[in-house]
């Protein structure tokens, strides 16, 4: 089990998700922004590695406007060395990496324009991971999408449009349950038709399920992951008191997390903490999980260059 957090580090004085307004786009501005984002990502990966946080979700905004027609800059060639350096750092320290497009990426949409833009965004994110030289255990996770008035038709459309994707995209995709529309059981049904691996979100499952206990689904979900996909990935959070239902916690709740670790043993998976204070909760989670035989321990004297 590798434990981590998504996208940004609040302890460091940089962001890998810097962007700018579309109206201000020019190639020079894009080049400057990508350079800063990649430098920050390198810093975050090194910081995480030194502290044993070996799971990280790379922000979708690493290359602003990469999937937009306005982007004509050959950023792939201009930053090929930087991507390879980051990829080498990730491999040397045994990281698990993922990406997660924003909610506008909808593979089961009936709208051709939305589908075209969704595929362009997926192609960009897959290209980032390919440029880093990372294998197919590095996943781009998506939700199933909308219901559009007919859930069965929505699932069928996802399957059909998934099968039409470029094989390089299909090889990296995984689907995640959500809190309103598509449960883990729905995702398992889609896997049966597509072979796509399933990511379990424990918080979403608490809000949308068919009465199944989370732990009873760990083994069926594990079987959706081939050896080349790596071990399963699980997203974890809890409800923030006093906020709307579904609002992610500001900070990890130690008692709840201990109970989660206890009830999920011995199932092994990489754990993404979708908690708002990011690395702060992730570091506390490592302390709480100390002694759990599933947790990957860091090696002393790591070379972080």
N, C-alpha and C positions, 0 to 999 in steps of 0.2 A: 504494500500500500504506500503510494506516494501522496502526500497532502499538499494542496496548493490553493491558489486564489486567482481571480480573473483580472487581467487587462492592465491595471495600473497599480503602482506602489505609492502609498501616501507618505511614506517616510523619506522618500528621495525627492530631490528638487527638480525632477524632470517628468515629462509625460511622453509615452510612446504613441499618443493619440492626438498629437497636435494637428490642427487642420485650419482651414480658412474658408472664407465665403466663396461660393462658386463664381460670383461676379468679379472676384479678385484673381481668378485663375490666370497664371502664366507658367511656362515651363521652369523659369528660374525660381519662382516662389515654391513650386512643387518640389524641385530638387533640394532646396534649402530645408523644407519641412521633412521630407523623407530622411535626409541625412541626420537631422536632429532626432527623429523618431527611432531610427535604427540604433543610434548611439545610446539612447535611453533604454531601449530594449536590451541591449548588451549589458548595460549597467544593472538592470533589474535581474536578469538571469544570473549574473555573477553574485549579486547580493543574496538572491534566493539560495543559490548553491551553497554559499558559505554558512547558511542557517538551516539547511536540510529541507527547505521547501521545494520539492522536486516535481511539482505539477504546476503548470502555468498555462493560462489561456491568453493567447496573443490577441490584441485588440484588432477589430475589423478596420480601424482607422489608421493602421500603420502606413498605408499608402493612400492618402486622400484622393478621392475621385477616380481610383484605379479602374472601376467598372463603369465609369461614366464616359459617354462619347467625347466629352471635352478633353479627356486625357490623351494627348498625343505624344507625351514625353516617353522615350524608351527607357523607363526606370529599371526595367529588368536587366538590361545590359549595363547601365550606368552604376548600379549597385550590386552587381553579381558577386563581387568579392566580399562586400559587407554581409550579404546574406549567407555566404558560405562560412564566414568566420563565426557568425551566430549559430549556424547549424552545427558546426564543429563543437562549440561550447556546450550546446544542448546535449549532444551525443556523449561527450567526454564525462559529463556529470550525471548521466543516466536520467535525464528529465523525461517526463511525459508532457506533451504539448497538445493543445487543442485550439480550435478557433470556433466562433459562434456568430454567424451573421445576425444582423438586426432583424426585427420582426417583419420588415417589408419583404423579406425573402420567403416566398410562398410557392412551394413546388406543386401544390395541388390547386392552384388558382385556375379558374376558367378563363381568365383574362390573358390573352396572348402577350400583351405588352408587359404586364406584371411578370409573367413567366420568363419572357426574354431578359428582363432586367435582373430577375432572380438568378437565372443561369449565369449571367455575366458576373454577378457578385460571387457566386460559388467558384467560377473559373478563376477569378482573381485570387481568392483565398487559397485555393489549391495550388496556384502558381507560386504564391509566397512560400508554401511549405516545400514545394518541389525545388525552388531556388535554394532553400536551406539544406537540401539533400536529405530530408527526413523521410523515413519509411512510412508505410501505410497504417502503422499503429497510431500515427498522428491524425486525429479525426477533425472534420468540420461537422459540428452538430447542428441539426435543424429541428424545428418542430414540424409536425405533419402539416399544419396550416389551418385553414378555415373549414367550416361545415358547409357553408353556402346553401343552406336549406335542406341538405340531404347528406347525412354523414356517410352512408354507404357509398354514394356516388363520389364523395370527397376522398374516401380511401381508395376507391378504384382509380380515380384520376391521379392520385399520388403515385400509385403503382405504375400506371401507364406512362406518366411523364418522367418518373425516375428511370424507367427502363430505356428511355430515349436519350438520357444524358451521356456525355462522353465517358468512356470507361475510366479515365483518370479521375473524374469527379466522383463517380460511383464508388471507386475504391477507397475514397476518403470519407464518405458520408456516413453519419450515424443519426438516428432519430431519437428524440427525447420526448417523454410525456409532458403535457402541460397541465395547468390547474383548472381549465375550463372545458376543454373540448375532447382531447384525445388522451386516454389513460395509458398506463403501462400495458394493459391487456390489449388495447387497440394497437399499440406499437408492436406487440408480439405477433398479432395477426398480420400486420404489414410485413414483418420479417418473414413470415411463412411464404409470402408471395414474392419477396424480393431478395432475401438473404441479407438485408441491411441490418447491422448491429444496433442494439437498443441501449440507450443511456437512461438510467433510472434517476429521476429527481425525487428525492424523499419528501421534500416539502410539497411539491406538486401532487405527489401521490396521496399525501394526507388530506388534500383538498378535493381530489377527484379520483375515485376508485370504485370498484364494484364489491367492496367488502373484504377484499384480500388484504392480509397483513403484508407489509413491505417485505419482510424477511422471507415469506413463502415464494416471492417472485424472484429472489436473487439467483436461484439455480436455473429456472427457465431463461432468464435474461443472460446469464453466463454462457449458455449454450448458443446464443446468437453471435458470439464473438469467436471468430476463427483464430488460430494460432498467429497468423500474420496481422491480425487486428490488435494484438496485445490483450492484456487483461481488461475486463470491463471498466468503464468510467461511471462514477456515481456523483451526482450533484447533491449537496447538502446545505440546508438552511433551516430556519425556524421562524415562527411568526413574531413580528415586533409588537409588543403589547401596546394597546391603545391606538393602533393604526388599522387601516382597512384590511380586511381579510386578504391574505396573499402578500402583504408587505413584508419584505425580507428583514430579518433582525439586523440591528445596528452592530451588535457584538455577540459573539458566541455565548450560548447558555451552557455553562460547564456541565451541569447535571444532565441536561438533555443529550449533550454530545457523548458523555460517558455511557449513557443508556444505549445510544445508537451503536457505539462500538461494541458494547456487550452483546446486544441482540443480533448483530450481523456476523459475529464469529461463527465458523471459521472462514466465511466467504472472503475472498481477496479481491480488491478492486482499487483503482486510483480515485482519490476523493477530492472533488472540487468544492471548496467552501464559498458559496454565493452569499457572503455576509458583507455588509456595507463597509466595515472598517478594514477590509482586505487583509493585508499582511499582519496586522495586529492580532486579529482572531486566529489567523493561520498559525502564527507562532505559539499562541496559547493552546491551540489544538494539538500541536506537537508535544507540548508538555503534558497535556491530559492523556495523550496516547502513548506516552513513554511506557515501555514494557509490553505493549501489544506486539506480538511476534510478527504481525503482518507489516508493520511500519518499517520502511527503508531507513536505515541509519546512515548518517553521513560519515565519510571517511576523514580522519584527521589529516591536517596538512594539505588540504586541497589546493591545487594550482588553479587560481581563478583568472589567469590572464587569458 
